[in-house]
Amino acid sequence: MKRLFTTVLLLAGCAPDAAPVPAGSVTDDTGRLHGTDTPRGRIISLVPGVTETLVAIGAAERLVARTQYDEQPELASLPIVSGALEPSVEALAGLTPDLVVMWPSGGDGAAVGGRLDKVGIDWYGAAPQTVADFERHARNLGRLLDLQHRADSLIAAVRFDLDEAAQRWSGRTPARVFYVVQMEPPMTVGPGTFLDSIFVAGGAVNVFADIEGNWPLVSLEQVVWRQPDYVVVPVAGYGTPRFLPGYRDPSLDRLASSPAWSALSAVAEGRVVSVDASLFGRPGPRMGEAAEYLSHRLHEALGTALLRTREVAAFSARRALP
């Protein structure tokens, strides 16, 4: 399992021949160069996964706004500028940022970038899709904010968390999973994406690991033909509660009520796993947490035994205190 996970990371990091980046600068996902001589002090991030990364490397106090999807306690007092894909340039400019991190495309991304250029606001295009993308952007932003050491430490910590999750469940037969990005029409996860890497670290294998594209559309007939062991459903605002064996997952009834989806043996037999959409939808510092949670849900018997062992150990430690 560890060897497979390492292979996924290496493949995700392979990129076509990239032009060398001049010293004293970094390049974003649009190919734009950003100088690193002057650390940025007022930042707006419109990419939730990047926002989590900025908070994790100690830049929360430099953020001057947030999107409606950023719910970290450190950011609660910040003004909300917009959703992630359709920001108001006027609202952004009014906050006088010296760097805006945004999606370079999708929604109104390209037009927003052009308008930011016209008002003289530097923007960094980030469209992370893989674990390697997360590491590259964390490293770049660490340099732009003069927080390189913290960024390097975060990258190492995420690698450790993913490796630890992979080792914990090594030796067990990987569960074959189908991840529902959207139900109608069915969209799922392609190979090499950060979610695909989370699956591997969590003791699973993507049933569509052989398909092209990061987020491919598939037919329900294809899903039925592949008969995954589990169907994983992201749910907004769901959180990551602890489930005991035999608990009925709240997404099961939704799928079981559909004759098409109930043709899946995983649905008919109750093997449906709800997960927190924000936790599983962001290539950021919590990818190891996502892998750990998924592994507990897919391997409940062993996961419950581990939880009980930890709870007993914690109880014994409390009793030993004077």
Residue pairs with C-beta under 8 A, 6 or more apart in sequence:
1 166
1 167
1 169
1 170
1 171
1 172
1 174
1 200
1 203
2 163
2 166
2 167
2 170
4 200
5 162
5 163
5 166
5 197
5 200
5 201
8 131
8 192
8 196
8 197
8 200
9 131
9 132
9 159
9 197
11 192
12 130
12 131
12 132
12 133
12 192
12 193
12 194
12 197
13 130
13 131
13 132
13 135
15 132
19 31
21 27
21 33
22 33
24 35
24 36
24 37
25 33
25 34
25 35
25 36
26 33
26 34
26 36
26 139
26 140
26 143
26 144
27 33
27 34
27 140
28 34
28 104
28 124
28 125
28 126
28 140
29 104
29 125
29 126
29 127
30 104
30 113
30 125
32 124
32 125
34 99
34 122
34 124
34 140
34 144
36 143
36 144
36 146
39 144
39 145
39 146
40 62
40 98
40 99
40 144
40 145
41 62
41 98
42 62
42 64
42 95
42 96
42 97
42 98
42 99
43 54
43 59
43 62
43 63
43 64
43 97
43 98
43 99
43 100
43 101
43 145
44 63
44 64
44 65
44 81
44 92
44 95
44 97
44 99
44 100
44 101
45 51
45 54
45 63
45 66
45 67
45 70
45 100
45 101
45 102
46 67
46 81
46 82
46 84
46 85
46 87
46 100
46 101
46 102
46 103
47 84
47 101
47 102
47 103
47 126
47 128
48 67
48 69
48 70
48 84
48 278
48 282
48 284
49 128
49 134
49 282
49 283
49 284
50 101
50 126
50 128
50 137
50 141
50 284
51 63
51 66
51 67
51 70
51 72
51 75
51 101
52 72
52 282
52 284
52 285
52 286
53 134
53 137
53 138
53 141
53 154
53 284
53 285
54 60
54 62
54 63
54 101
54 141
54 145
55 63
55 72
55 74
55 75
56 154
56 284
56 285
57 138
57 141
57 142
57 145
57 147
57 150
57 151
57 154
58 147
58 150
59 141
59 145
59 147
60 72
60 74
60 75
62 145
63 75
63 78
64 78
64 79
64 95
64 97
65 78
65 79
65 80
65 81
65 91
65 92
65 95
65 97
66 75
66 78
66 79
66 80
66 81
67 80
67 81
67 82
67 83
67 84
67 87
68 80
68 82
68 83
69 83
69 84
69 278
70 78
71 278
79 95
81 87
81 88
81 91
81 92
81 95
82 88
82 91
83 107
84 103
84 107
85 103
85 106
85 107
85 108
85 109
86 107
86 108
86 112
87 102
87 112
89 112
89 115
89 116
89 119
92 100
92 116
92 121
93 116
93 119
93 121
97 121
98 121
98 122
99 122
99 123
99 124
99 144
100 116
100 121
100 122
100 123
100 124
101 123
101 124
101 126
101 141
102 109
102 112
102 113
102 123
102 124
102 125
102 126
103 109
103 125
103 126
103 127
104 110
104 113
104 125
104 126
104 127
105 127
106 127
109 125
113 123
113 125
116 122
116 123
117 123
124 140
124 141
124 144
126 137
127 133
128 134
128 137
128 194
128 283
129 192
129 193
129 194
129 214
129 283
130 192
130 193
130 194
130 197
130 283
131 158
131 162
131 194
131 197
131 283
131 287
133 194
133 283
134 158
134 194
134 283
134 284
134 287
135 155
135 158
138 151
138 154
138 155
139 148
139 151
139 152
139 155
141 147
141 151
142 148
142 149
142 150
142 151
142 152
143 151
154 285
157 285
157 288
158 285
158 287
158 288
160 288
161 287
161 288
161 289
161 291
161 292
162 197
162 198
162 201
162 287
162 288
162 291
163 201
164 288
165 201
165 202
165 203
165 288
165 291
165 292
165 295
166 200
166 201
166 203
166 291
168 292
168 295
169 202
169 203
169 295
169 299
169 302
172 203
172 299
172 302
174 200
174 203
174 204
174 205
175 203
175 204
175 205
175 229
175 230
175 298
175 299
176 204
176 205
176 207
176 226
176 228
176 229
176 230
177 199
177 204
177 205
177 206
177 207
177 228
177 229
177 230
177 231
177 232
177 273
177 298
178 188
178 206
178 207
178 208
178 223
178 226
178 228
178 230
178 231
178 232
178 264
178 266
179 188
179 189
179 195
179 199
179 206
179 232
179 234
180 186
180 187
180 188
180 231
180 232
180 233
180 234
181 187
181 188
181 189
181 215
181 234
183 261
185 217
185 219
186 217
186 218
186 219
186 220
186 223
187 215
187 216
187 217
187 218
188 206
188 208
188 211
188 215
188 216
188 218
188 223
189 195
189 196
189 199
189 206
189 208
189 214
189 215
190 196
190 208
190 211
190 212
190 213
190 214
190 215
190 216
191 206
191 208
191 209
191 210
191 211
192 214
193 214
193 215
194 283
194 287
195 280
196 206
196 209
197 287
198 280
198 287
198 290
198 291
198 294
199 205
199 206
199 291
199 294
201 287
201 288
201 291
201 295
202 290
202 291
202 292
202 293
202 294
202 295
202 298
203 294
203 295
203 298
203 299
204 230
204 294
204 295
204 298
207 223
207 226
207 228
208 216
208 218
208 226
211 218
220 260
220 261
220 263
223 264
224 263
224 264
227 264
227 265
227 266
228 264
228 266
229 266
229 271
230 266
230 271
230 272
230 273
230 298
231 255
231 261
231 264
231 266
231 267
231 271
231 272
231 273
232 272
232 273
232 275
232 280
232 294
233 251
233 254
233 255
233 272
233 273
233 274
233 275
234 274
234 275
234 276
234 277
234 280
234 281
235 250
235 251
235 274
235 275
235 276
235 277
236 277
236 278
237 277
238 250
238 274
238 275
238 276
238 277
239 276
240 275
240 276
240 279
240 289
240 293
242 307
243 249
243 297
243 300
244 304
245 300
245 301
245 304
248 270
249 270
249 272
249 273
249 274
250 274
251 272
251 273
251 274
252 267
252 270
252 272
255 261
255 262
255 264
255 267
255 272
256 262
256 267
256 268
261 267
262 268
265 271
266 272
273 294
273 297
273 298
275 290
275 293
275 294
275 297
276 293
279 286
279 289
279 290
279 293
280 290
280 294
295 303
296 303
296 304
296 306
296 307
297 303
